[in-house]
């Protein structure tokens, strides 16, 4: 039995999600993939995958073996790259998960620049706001906007993600400008729905006192981009990260509110599991993103005088 080839097939099945999809990716017959997977399980004396009519699930043994296989295969690829005629040039696949809006708006240009610098690196990018299982789905790393104090993942902080309340100037002319957080309860509000309490906005007041206000929500949505466009259209007040609204603030389409209040701050992180082998190309990408996002984020600089941040009470993780 060619154990190396069988390991490649096993990893292919896990990452493709089915034997059929793996067979297509590997350009093998489905029967050949099934047979070699069965041979590997027989050789190891354990079940690696639980097969059902709808999906494949890794067993505990399969999950541990998958992690080791990925590390071994990555080490082989790294070794081949290091002694290739390219004299160690980065090459190989990078599978990266990115938040949809932040990825498209602010990470895509950096990744394109990285691709230009390293033409032999192949990317598989998943722009999606769902919470993925990095190991189960075969990702090298992910970019997440969150708080990770209790996370089991290895994380590198890339940039702060600051929030602020804002509205269309014409809306404020019609309905008045809030002077205190309590005034928000008398306004029409637009809320990000992928949080526990979309209608509760957290803040610290001018004197630093923590507080929260329950706002009337006319529109709740899982898309920060949609909420921003609704606010620009004058549909209500919105609390969003500055990476969404910085251009609208710069052009005057939106106006920052309650600038003497501290609003939640999250951060963008590059994360990967501690059991995942981090290849040279993955580490190089993380370094490249960290360098590109170093310092005060450009999306905060357009509204710099009005931006204040609060790391003590994050309330939303928009994308």
Buried (B, 14 or more C-beta within 10 A) or exposed (E): EEEEEBBBBBBBBBBBBBBEBBBEEBEBEBEEBBEBBEBBBEEBEBEBBEEEEEEBEBBEBBBBBBBEBBBBBBEEBBEEBEEEEEEEBBBBBBBBBBBBBBBBBBBBEBBEEBBEEBEEBEBEBBBBBEEBEBBBBBBBBBBBBBBBEEEEBBBBEBBBBBBBBBBBBEBBEEBEBBEEBEBBBEBBBBBBBBBEEBBBBBBBBEEEEEBEBEBEBBBBBBBBBBBBBBBBEBBBBBBBBBBBBBBBBEEEBBBBBBBEBBBBBBBBBBBBBEBBBBBBBBBBBBEBBBEBBEEEBEBBEBBEEBBBBBEEBBBBBBB
